[in-house]
Every structure is written in structure tokens, then in C-alpha cells.
Amino acid sequence: MKWVLGASLSLVRLVWTVGLGLVLGLGSFSAAALALDPAVDPIAQAIPHSFVAEAARAVAPAVVRIDTEREVARQAFDPALLDPLLRDLFGDPSGSMRERGQGSGVVIDAAKGLVLTNAHVVDQVDSVEVTLADGRHVDGAVVGADSVTDLAVVKISGPRDLRSARLGDSEALEVGDWAIAMGSPYGLERTVTLGIVSSLHRNINSLGFSDKRLDLIQTDAAINPGNSGGPLINASGEVIGINTLVRSGPGAGLGFAIPINLARGVASQLSSGGQVVHPYLGLQLVPLTARRARDNNRDPEALLQLPERDGALVQRVLPASPAETAGLRRGDLVVAVADQPVPDPASLLERVERSSVGEPLALTVVRGQRELSLMIKPAALPHSG
């Protein structure tokens, strides 16, 4: 069996060598002779240097690991139900305990020592330790965090030789572009994974996070716990996103990153010590399609007859909100904002997020059989970060 296997491999090598010579028109030059000179070796010339290695090398000095600690209350127990033996072994379960967390980050301003990461990485922590790319450990302080976009800025002081990552343009991304995730998944520092941009503008509400306002970059580059806050980069070694979320489950292969264009603006507000202002209308919305509306209207027990159009259906108007002031009602269907179609709630929220507090927005609303134009002025979303 060993001889047969060896002979088979020799035959494969022979066929491959002869085939290569014929394809490349090498005539009497042997593969062995060509391999002696890398300058004329067609195989060496055909395989370029790894763009992944070059891109990762450009960003690696700016990628950091973030370790946190916070004090949390222990689960309360009824002393009467606690076995005395367990009390002797483990002590009194009441009181508090130290909880450790871990994530990643990327230096965006070396001169000021500013690191961009996720808000959930540093949420309500008591201490932050940053491990630099060269292994040095330095203390960090949370400058600001915004829970709505899940972004935070940490400041480190001391080192004068930090390197900033180069930020790219997430608006220039296309589905199919290379995507490289960097960070410390499961605490394993300097980890690099490769994939592509598999989708753009993936609304985070569709992933079950109704308290966030994000359109995410979807990628199949492996993102795992601990990658949060680390950079997603392109083939040129530019940061195009901040890793924030992974869809768990066997073979899921779905990771999500916050576009760097959004992150850049939020980081600018946070690093100046301010709070991020998010415009809001005060509406609870659900998606409506013409087909779903027709099905509803055919039901004799339907509580409400719905406009048979696509749009964002008002489920609730919050009291004392801009929406109430503008005259919006439950059952209204928002179909356009500033003459731009609104096929679903995510489209409306995206347009509101790009507006300014107090800036009037023209909404086209279908109420019953009538189409109305209402002016609404977004207010500042109460701070929750």
C-alpha cells in the first residue's frame, strides 16, 4: 500500500510538472531548473504576497486588548435555606463579587491616547486595563459611551509611541469586498480572520435589538466573544468598521460591525466629553406591506382597517412626544419622509437619525382613505448611555 501510494504521488507530480510545462510553453526547461531561480519561477510569480498579511500588519500596532472589572451584587439566598456545610465551604453568598470582562479596541488618535471600542465592553466598569500590541499593560479611563450606537472611547495615558489606525470609508463598501477582523477573541490576542462583506445596511432591529440605532456591516469573517470593539479592515489596511455582534449557533458564520463613518462621528462627540444627541419622534412602529394589509382587511374580526400600502405603521404614539405634537395617531401609516419612500420602520428611523434636533421633517401619512402631510420636529432622545 505504501508503494502504491508513493507511485501514485509520483505520477501526480509528473503529470503536474509536464502539464505546467505545456501550459506555460516552457519547452526543454525543467520544473527543477526553473525552481532554482525565483526570479523566473512562474509559480512564485503567479502567487502574490498575502494582501491579508500586509493589511493586518498595517493595523496591528493600533489594535489593543481591553480587560475590565466591576463589582456586582451576588444572587440573594434565603439564609434559612442555605445548607450550613455549603456556608462553611463557600462562605456567605450575600454581598458583592468582582466580575471580569474582556474585549478589543483600536487606537484612533495616538497623540491623545484615544481608543475606540464598544459601549458594552466598558459598560458600568470600575477599572479598565489596556494591553498594547507590544504587550505593555496600561490603565485606561472611559471618556464617554453611547449605548444607542454601542460605541465608547477609552483614554490611555503614559505611552508616547502609540500608532493610530488609518480609517477608511464605509460608504464605499460593496458586497463581496474583502473583510478582515482583528482583535482578541476568547482572550487570544493578535487574532486575524478573513472573510468578505456579505451584506450592507443590516438593521440591528431585525436582529432583536430594539433599543439600538444601527445599520450594520455583515461579514462572514469569524467574529467571536472578545472581538467586540476590535477593527474590521479592508484589503488596504483601513478600518471600515468596529466589530460588535455575532450571530451564534452551529455554522452561523455571521458577524456584524458598526460602519466606521458612523463610528467616527460618534467618537468625535464622545472624545470631547459630550453626549451623543440622537433625534427621536416618539413613535413605536411595525412594518406593514400591502399584502399583509389586505389579509387583515379581509378578516371580519379585524379591529382596524389598514391602508393597503407598504410603510411604517404607527402602533403607539408616546405622550408629550414630537409625534403627539405633530398630530400622529395610532393606525397612521408613514409612507414617505421628505418625499423619499418609507417601505419599513428602519427606513424612517435611518432618515430621522440623519436629521437634526428641531429640524422640521415632512411626513406623508395615510390615515384611512386620506393622505396627509404632517410636519414634525425631532427632539433629543433622552440620554441612556
Buried (B, 14 or more C-beta within 10 A) or exposed (E): EEEEEEEEEEEEEEEEBEEBBEEBEBEEEEBEEBEEEEEEBBEEEEEEEEBBEEBBEBBBBBBBBBBBEBEEEEEEEEEEEBEEEEEEEEEEBEEEEEEEBBBBBBBBBBEBBBBBBBBBBBBEBEBBBBBBBEEEEBEBBBBBBBBBBBBBBBBBEEBEEBBBBBBBEBEEBEEEBBBBBBBBBEEEBEBBBBBBBBBBBBBBBEBEBEEBBBBBBBBBBBBBBBBBBBBBBBBEBBBBBBBBBBEEEEEEBBBBBBBBBBBBEBBBBBBEEEBBBBBBBBBBBEBBBEEBBEEBBEEEEEEEEBBBBBBBBBEEBEEEBBBBBBBBEEBBBBBBBEEEEBBBBBBBBBBBBEBEBEEEBEBBBBBEEEBEEBEBBBBEBEEEB
